């Protein structure tokens, strides 16, 4: 039996007026997902426990089978693991975005224009991080370059307790009320303001402006946390396998869970990602192992940019370029398989950020019938279905390999 989680980050949404009141999942042409819904067990999952923030960290931890209330220690440490950053037991790490702020006389008066600085490339952002590191030194702290706009800042012998705001939550809004506060608030704010002064004259930013791109003109800290510790999959679920993703957060979860995290060429974390390459990476993992977690960031990123059209396109590519060929591959090899299809959380295009509402899921098993079915894979088809705890679904996926009907 092969076990697959197909996770479309932020796929779930609200009804969209532009699409006649249909959600992105309803408007998308997704015959493979719809078939799974008509043949598998359908329901709704609460992936974000009450009182916890609806981040991709919390929600993906839940979908991977770990109760966030027990295992969650922060977002940035998971990204640090993927980046190969060694954290001590008393260290605290922070996500550091390279953002684009409006041009103002004072930092506090600025507006968050773009949390990703036009999806800055890793090559460009690495040059900017190096530029900062040459000009800014803070004792007991290190700034590490990551992927695209996503980087990592580690404080040695520190504590949590700083109040920080994810930059994608305030796109197009003034930053004055969202600046760092709490334990290390003033220190991190000073770092952000100094980075703003330095980056405006960075050669890479001047070149980006010449090319019509937004300059990455400030650091922005959020997602603090401490060193994570997860029970390995081989011990928790009796499974071995891998995680296919373009982002450090999900790769870090995989590494902490004892899973492989292969690199996929041209995987970007957005709608232009290598969908087919992710499918091939999943097939390669399943040749030697029994489990794969396929994460596609694209629908979430499109929602953050208020782009319903590209969100729908991304969902369609997951169906066409990942799910369909993967199922055909397994059936061509006469493999029994089980698939858990779901988002981690909703990211409504209307507001451009995450919410904690339950998400629609399908659990399909080629070897047994699972009930109840739905007419298709979208929110309205499952609006009245039972809501289950998200972290319990992986156990149900693993149980598909047992004998008997469910």
PAFISE-583681 format. One line per field, with one value per residue (C-alpha): x, y, z; residue in one letter. Coordinates in nm, 3 decimals, padded with zeros to 5 digits. Example, Ala and Ser with C-alpha at 12.3 -4.5 7.8 and 13.67 -1.06 7.14 Angstrom:
BEGIN
east: 01.230_01.367;
north: -00.450_-00.106;
up: 00.780_00.714;
residuo: A_S;
END
This chain:
BEGIN
east: 00.000_00.125_00.012_-00.011_-00.102_-00.185_-00.179_-00.284_-00.180_-00.466_-00.690_-01.009_-01.184_-01.505_-01.760_-01.618_-01.853_-01.643_-01.711_-02.085_-02.062_-01.842_-01.529_-01.192_-01.232_-01.579_-01.464_-01.157_-01.164_-01.048_-01.184_-00.938_-01.019_-01.391_-01.361_-01.182_-01.462_-01.730_-01.552_-01.381_-01.469_-01.543_-01.559_-01.425_-01.116_-01.025_-00.652_-00.591_-00.680_-00.892_-00.681_-00.383_-00.290_-00.396_-00.047_00.083_00.316_00.037_-00.193_00.065_00.189_-00.170_-00.216_00.112_-00.043_00.103_-00.126_-00.010_-00.102_00.162_00.428_00.422_00.729_00.714_00.745_01.096_01.274_01.123_01.259_01.595_01.611_01.559_01.828_02.078_02.092_02.195_01.992_02.078_01.821_01.811_01.811_01.516_01.478_01.265_01.149_01.301_01.119_01.282_00.984_00.904_00.784_00.660_00.906_00.851_01.041_01.014_01.003_00.693_00.496_00.554_00.298_00.359_00.358_00.481_00.574_00.775_00.943_00.808_00.894_01.261_01.490_01.714_02.023_01.921_01.813_02.134_02.331_02.120_02.154_02.533_02.523_02.342_02.572_02.876_02.728_02.527_02.655_02.455_02.630_02.470_02.262_02.303_02.107_02.094_01.992_01.709_01.486_01.346_01.221_01.226_01.525_01.616_01.744_01.870_01.928_02.153_02.049_01.719_01.353_01.022_00.774_00.813_00.490_00.525_00.294_00.319_00.381_00.136_-00.140_-00.089_-00.035_-00.139_-00.172_00.032_00.291_00.280_00.052_00.226_00.587_00.774_00.676_00.739_01.058_01.291_01.060_01.284_01.595_01.420_01.259_01.599_01.735_01.447_01.495_01.870_01.815_01.577_01.850_02.113_01.915_01.790_02.144_02.230_02.355_02.117_01.818_01.928_01.953_01.607_01.457_01.620_01.449_01.110_01.112_01.028_01.336_01.363_01.413_01.357_01.387_01.064_01.068_00.791_00.727_00.949_01.011_01.243_01.412_01.146_01.117_00.886_00.839_00.975_00.720_00.876_00.801_00.470_00.302_00.530_00.594_00.900_00.904_00.948_00.813_00.798_00.786_00.950_00.946_01.176_00.890_00.750_01.093_01.182_00.873_00.976_01.331_01.208_00.972_01.259_01.144_01.341_01.315_01.438_01.512_01.284_01.435_01.245_01.010_00.929_00.650_00.422_00.197_00.500_00.636_00.740_00.418_00.526_00.862_00.685_00.482_00.799_00.970_00.672_00.688_01.059_01.002_00.726_00.952_01.148_00.912_00.545_00.461_00.485_00.358_00.320_00.290_00.207_00.232_00.092_-00.279_-00.181_00.065_-00.194_-00.447_-00.195_-00.166_-00.550_-00.524_-00.822_-00.741_-00.394_-00.525_-00.774_-00.501_-00.275_-00.548_-00.609_-00.238_-00.230_-00.512_-00.373_00.002_00.034_-00.270_-00.371_-00.025_00.054_-00.262_-00.203_00.151_00.037_-00.245_-00.009_00.212_-00.093_-00.022_-00.288_-00.290_-00.463_-00.478_-00.561_-00.650_-00.694_-00.574_-00.399_-00.625_-00.846_-00.683_-00.967_-00.866_-01.093_-00.880_-00.547_-00.461_-00.528_-00.837_-00.906_-01.225_-01.253_-01.127_-01.276_-01.090_-01.115_-00.971_-00.968_-00.852_-00.820_-00.863_-01.183_-01.487_-01.489_-01.804_-01.960_-01.907_-01.969_-02.079_-01.743_-01.441_-01.535_-01.653_-02.026_-02.043_-01.918_-02.074_-02.289_-02.031_-01.880_-01.580_-01.288_-00.957_-00.699_-00.417_-00.626_-00.648_-00.297_-00.377_-00.687_-00.477_-00.228_-00.519_-00.623_-00.362_-00.547_-00.800_-01.173_-01.424_-01.445;
north: 00.000_00.347_00.650_01.001_01.337_01.592_01.930_02.240_02.523_02.769_02.609_02.660_02.994_03.194_03.231_03.467_03.723_03.730_03.358_03.364_03.287_02.983_02.925_02.873_02.496_02.510_02.726_02.512_02.224_01.944_01.609_01.400_01.569_01.546_01.173_01.116_01.303_01.092_00.771_00.850_00.956_01.328_01.564_01.878_01.911_02.166_02.191_02.494_02.438_02.701_02.992_02.921_03.139_03.001_02.974_02.720_02.600_02.511_02.375_02.159_02.024_01.914_01.757_01.569_01.404_01.605_01.781_02.146_02.194_01.934_01.972_02.335_02.540_02.816_02.861_02.989_02.698_02.457_02.671_02.685_02.305_02.295_02.559_02.356_02.614_02.450_02.580_02.536_02.446_02.807_02.977_03.160_03.201_03.443_03.441_03.739_03.850_04.089_04.316_04.622_04.921_05.249_05.535_05.759_06.011_05.789_05.411_05.419_05.605_05.337_05.101_04.731_04.721_04.367_04.101_03.914_04.206_04.090_03.727_03.818_03.539_03.350_03.471_03.836_03.799_03.615_03.912_04.148_03.936_03.930_04.309_04.347_04.108_04.308_04.626_04.508_04.303_04.220_04.027_03.688_03.705_03.572_03.640_03.343_03.353_03.123_03.085_03.387_03.643_03.394_03.413_03.327_03.529_03.346_03.489_03.288_03.222_03.402_03.363_03.388_03.664_03.914_04.033_04.020_04.047_03.834_04.078_03.902_03.993_04.366_04.400_04.749_04.865_05.105_04.927_05.167_04.948_04.624_04.695_04.455_04.481_04.283_04.113_04.190_04.434_04.738_04.547_04.392_04.723_04.892_04.617_04.662_05.040_05.008_04.755_05.005_05.269_05.033_04.843_05.149_05.200_04.834_04.781_04.487_04.701_04.982_04.724_04.586_04.936_04.984_04.662_04.781_04.554_04.655_04.695_04.462_04.757_04.624_04.320_04.218_03.977_03.736_03.368_03.333_02.991_02.746_02.425_02.172_01.805_01.565_01.189_01.033_00.895_00.550_00.540_00.730_00.579_00.294_00.474_00.589_00.831_01.193_01.544_01.724_02.101_02.422_02.599_02.562_02.547_02.222_02.075_02.147_01.962_01.669_01.661_01.676_01.386_01.177_01.205_01.274_01.623_01.607_01.920_01.974_02.179_02.502_02.455_02.814_02.803_02.998_02.945_02.911_02.617_02.287_02.093_01.798_01.786_01.754_01.462_01.292_01.348_01.186_00.886_00.849_00.847_00.587_00.351_00.286_00.400_00.386_00.751_01.092_01.435_01.664_02.030_02.299_02.656_02.820_02.861_03.030_03.269_03.367_03.439_03.661_03.857_03.875_03.686_03.452_03.369_03.239_03.060_02.867_02.796_02.660_02.429_02.299_02.225_02.028_01.815_01.785_01.767_01.602_01.401_01.256_01.130_01.006_00.796_00.666_00.572_00.378_00.203_00.117_-00.059_-00.236_-00.064_-00.029_00.327_00.572_00.949_01.225_01.536_01.868_02.223_02.318_02.620_02.854_03.164_03.375_03.590_03.866_03.930_03.790_03.606_03.284_03.201_02.917_02.776_02.398_02.275_02.010_01.680_01.353_01.023_00.778_00.415_00.197_-00.119_-00.043_00.182_00.475_00.676_00.933_01.050_01.400_01.525_01.694_01.838_02.182_02.357_02.367_01.994_01.923_02.215_01.986_01.712_01.628_01.830_01.623_01.720_01.766_01.584_01.265_01.223_01.088_00.796_00.728_00.739_00.491_00.267_00.223_-00.050_-00.265_-00.529_-00.476_-00.217_00.125;
up: 00.000_-00.091_00.111_-00.034_00.115_-00.157_00.016_-00.178_00.050_00.102_-00.165_00.034_-00.013_00.008_-00.274_-00.535_-00.691_-01.008_-01.056_-00.993_-00.624_-00.676_-00.472_-00.639_-00.601_-00.758_-01.046_-01.120_-01.370_-01.140_-01.267_-01.066_-00.736_-00.810_-00.883_-00.552_-00.373_-00.541_-00.445_-00.114_00.237_00.250_00.541_00.698_00.913_01.179_01.120_01.344_01.710_01.881_02.000_01.775_01.474_01.132_00.990_00.741_01.016_01.260_00.989_00.808_01.140_01.200_00.856_00.903_01.206_01.494_01.741_01.727_02.093_02.181_01.912_01.796_01.892_01.630_01.255_01.200_01.372_01.119_00.836_01.014_01.015_00.639_00.589_00.791_01.069_01.396_01.688_02.053_02.316_02.436_02.095_01.938_01.564_01.361_01.000_00.823_00.507_00.265_00.204_-00.002_00.200_00.059_00.023_00.326_00.535_00.842_00.881_01.099_00.832_00.568_00.412_00.343_-00.036_-00.100_00.158_-00.111_-00.295_-00.632_-00.547_-00.538_-00.660_-00.419_-00.603_-00.563_-00.201_-00.107_-00.239_-00.029_00.286_00.234_00.185_00.518_00.700_00.587_00.735_01.035_01.324_01.636_01.914_01.973_01.654_01.300_00.980_00.739_00.373_00.265_-00.042_-00.231_00.025_00.317_00.553_00.912_01.209_01.519_01.866_02.096_02.457_02.415_02.509_02.325_02.401_02.117_01.951_01.572_01.270_00.953_00.665_00.432_00.678_00.624_00.250_00.142_00.503_00.723_00.936_01.234_01.449_01.350_01.443_01.677_02.042_02.359_02.477_02.184_02.009_02.027_01.920_01.619_01.525_01.535_01.309_01.063_01.053_01.003_00.723_00.557_00.561_00.421_00.158_-00.029_-00.163_-00.221_-00.580_-00.628_-00.532_-00.763_-01.042_-00.959_-00.980_-01.320_-01.433_-01.308_-01.001_-00.646_-00.426_-00.125_00.107_00.458_00.680_00.855_01.147_01.251_01.334_01.641_01.795_01.965_01.852_01.739_01.834_01.646_01.687_01.363_01.116_01.128_01.501_01.505_01.198_01.087_00.756_00.566_00.277_00.188_00.159_-00.176_-00.131_-00.250_00.087_00.386_00.637_00.497_00.428_00.790_00.907_00.690_00.822_01.183_01.104_00.965_00.603_00.285_00.133_-00.229_-00.429_-00.728_-01.009_-01.079_-00.784_-00.690_-00.434_-00.670_-00.973_-01.201_-01.004_-01.162_-01.101_-01.316_-01.140_-00.806_-00.940_-01.060_-00.724_-00.551_-00.787_-00.719_-00.343_-00.371_-00.566_-00.245_00.030_00.125_00.201_00.036_00.141_-00.161_-00.072_-00.330_-00.206_-00.521_-00.429_-00.102_-00.265_-00.527_-00.252_-00.072_-00.396_-00.432_-00.763_-00.804_-01.166_-01.090_-00.780_-00.994_-01.249_-00.974_-00.841_-01.194_-01.239_-00.914_-01.054_-01.407_-01.354_-01.012_-00.902_-01.239_-01.348_-00.996_-00.983_-01.335_-01.235_-00.930_-01.112_-01.398_-01.144_-00.990_-00.658_-00.392_-00.266_-00.035_-00.085_00.161_-00.039_00.142_00.202_00.523_00.584_00.380_00.232_00.094_-00.202_-00.072_00.237_00.119_00.440_00.633_00.838_01.081_00.925_00.867_00.529_00.296_00.278_00.088_00.206_-00.084_-00.071_-00.380_-00.172_00.020_00.008_00.246_00.321_00.295_-00.063_-00.203_-00.545_-00.600_-00.426_-00.298_00.015_-00.061_-00.136_00.218_00.404_00.623_00.677_01.014_01.131_01.261_01.418_01.146_01.324_01.336_00.958_00.905_01.136_00.927_00.609_00.759_00.865_00.501_00.479_00.733_00.634_00.633_00.522_00.681;
residuo: X_X_X_X_X_X_X_X_X_X_X_X_X_X_X_X_X_X_X_X_X_X_X_X_X_X_X_X_X_X_X_X_X_X_X_X_X_X_X_X_X_X_X_X_X_X_X_X_X_X_X_X_X_X_X_X_X_X_X_X_X_X_X_X_X_X_X_X_X_X_X_X_X_X_X_X_X_X_X_X_X_X_X_X_X_X_X_X_X_X_X_X_X_X_X_X_X_X_X_X_X_X_X_X_X_X_X_X_X_X_X_X_X_X_X_X_X_X_X_X_X_X_X_X_X_X_X_X_X_X_X_X_X_X_X_X_X_X_X_X_X_X_X_X_X_X_X_X_X_X_X_X_X_X_X_X_X_X_X_X_X_X_X_X_X_X_X_X_X_X_X_X_X_X_X_X_X_X_X_X_X_X_X_X_X_X_X_X_X_X_X_X_X_X_X_X_X_X_X_X_X_X_X_X_X_X_X_X_X_X_X_X_X_X_X_X_X_X_X_X_X_X_X_X_X_X_X_X_X_X_X_X_X_X_X_X_X_X_X_X_X_X_X_X_X_X_X_X_X_X_X_X_X_X_X_X_X_X_X_X_X_X_X_X_X_X_X_X_X_X_X_X_X_X_X_X_X_X_X_X_X_X_X_X_X_X_X_X_X_X_X_X_X_X_X_X_X_X_X_X_X_X_X_X_X_X_X_X_X_X_X_X_X_X_X_X_X_X_X_X_X_X_X_X_X_X_X_X_X_X_X_X_X_X_X_X_X_X_X_X_X_X_X_X_X_X_X_X_X_X_X_X_X_X_X_X_X_X_X_X_X_X_X_X_X_X_X_X_X_X_X_X_X_X_X_X_X_X_X_X_X_X_X_X_X_X_X_X_X_X_X_X_X_X_X_X_X_X_X_X_X_X_X_X_X_X;
END
